[in-house]
Amino acid sequence: MKVIKNPKTIARSVLLAEAEAIRNAIDLLDDQFDAAVETLLTTTGRLVVTGVGKSALIGQKIVATMNSTGTPALFMHAADAIHGDLGMIQDNDVVLIISKSGNTTEIKVLLPLLKRTGVRLIALVSARDSYLAQHADHVLHAYAEHEADPLNLAPTTSTTVALALGDALAVSLLELRGFTRQDFARYHPGGSLGKKLYLKVADIFPHNQCPQVLPNTTIKDVIFTISANRLGATAVVDESGLLVGIVTDGDIRRVAYEHDSFWQLCAQDAMTPQPVCVAPDEYAVAALQLMQERDITQLIVAEAGRVHGFVHLHDLLKEGLV
């Protein structure tokens, strides 16, 4: 009778097999990897990545990672290359060829054509004695002894190792180029990721009102000010305009419970002195982190004791940072 394995047991064996293959890839790193990185660092051209089948899909992901981390790259399918796409290769480009066996028909046809252009070739291959490895300038050994499936047929472990080595190559180039957060933001301007990297408090607070009251403002007028500006708070400033505190909706409720003569109170009776503030040139994501740490929903934007405005949690929600 056939034994039905538990899905979790199968999943563990797959993950263990792929993790072990990546660990083995660490031990296989040698001077060839250093040489490949140096070639890519010094070239004035682009990185052209090619392959067929599942290797082609891995190549497309590597291209995306390279482009987003400062290495100009494009993908060329190995089968399409011999039908016109070879024309996309320019002088000084470097070609990364991904193949498990290194002996596929498309690779054997493509290699002599690439050699004829004079470009440098990097092989990302499992078999070091393959046709591809023997004709490449640099060989990245993506060895996978066995695929994760019991038939040893479906590209699983081999593609995982290839992808991991592609990431290692991209991150090595990133670090050696001194790629910064600002560089990353320039390549990722869209979506919440981009906003986390470039959006600043100064981009947000000017759209809000800037409620302010004096310390001796009556509690009634404080409530009117908070309600009119719909930020849930107001800054409290002295006669010279310097920030001395903040009154929030929560502060109003607190003093209402604590004082019988509520309407005789003024702003300084309800305010929280030395409120948490954020500078205009601070990143919006840092403002969000500060709100989360202090469990508050608004921050006064201030610099050198002068109030510039407010930033509210709703602003950050609207920008997609939460």
WOSULUR-V104607 format. One line per field, one symbol per residue. ss: DSSP state (H for helix, E for strand, C for the rest). burial: # if it has 16 or more other ideal C-beta (glycine too) atoms within 10 Angstrom, else .. A space follows every 10 residues. Layout:
ss=???
burial=???
This chain:
ss=CCCCCCHHHH HHHHHHHHHH HHHHHHHHCC HHHHHHHHHH HHCCCCEEEE ECHHHHHHHH HHHHHHHHCC CCEEEEEHHH HCCCHHHHCC CCCEEEEEEC CCCCHHHHHH HHHHHHHCCE EEEEECCCCC HHHHHCCEEE ECCCCCCCCC CCCCCCHHHH HHHHHHHHHH HHHHHHHCCC HHHHHHHCCC HHHHHHHHCE HHHCHHHCCC CEEECCCEHH HHHHHHHHHC CCEEEEECCC CEEEEEEEHH HHHHHHHHCC CHHHCEHHHH CEECCCEECC CCEHHHHHHH HHHHCCCEEE EEECCEEEEE EEHHHHHHCC CC
burial=.......... ...#..##.. ##..#..... .##.###.## ..#.###### #########. ###.###### #.######## #...##..#. ..######## .#.#.##..# #..#....## ########.# ###.###### ####..##.. ....###### ######.### .###....#. ..###..#.. ...####### #####..#.# ###...#.#. .##.##..#. #######... ..######.. ##........ ....###### ##..####.# .####.##.# #....##### ##....#### ###.##..#. #.
